[in-house]
Amino acid sequence: MTANDIKANVEKALEEIRPFLQSDGGDIELISIDNDTSVKVRLQGACVDCSVNQMTLKSGVEMTIKKYAPQIQEVINIVD
């Protein structure tokens, strides 16, 4: 799988997750994919200050990304 394939699959995963985040007033942005194994994202809107955002990141976002791109080992939320 090429880097472009991995990025396309990660984007598909984010599109699947996005409606759930948006229904709570949040969103997610793909920042980068490093070494084809680590995804950096930025939670936005209501997700930034949400008390369960780490749970959302691990159980929702990371699990869905790994479903589409199994070689991804970690998902990191970048906080400004």
Phi, psi and omega in degrees: 000129181279167178300323178293323177296317180298314180299317179298319179291322177295318178298320177299318179298316180295324177295328177289323183280324189311314181301325179292318179292318182293330179294339176257011178085018181242186177196179180215143180233135174281124179266307181196165171234119184253131177054024180058017182227344185234125180252131174251128180232166174232118173286142185232168176063224182297338181291337182297313184261004183292136182290344180251020185295329177290324176293318177300316182298312184285310187279327182263299187292306184297317181298318181290319178299316180294333176295319181275328183224082187299339180286348177290128183259333181209153174234126184243132175271122178270125180250130179286000000 
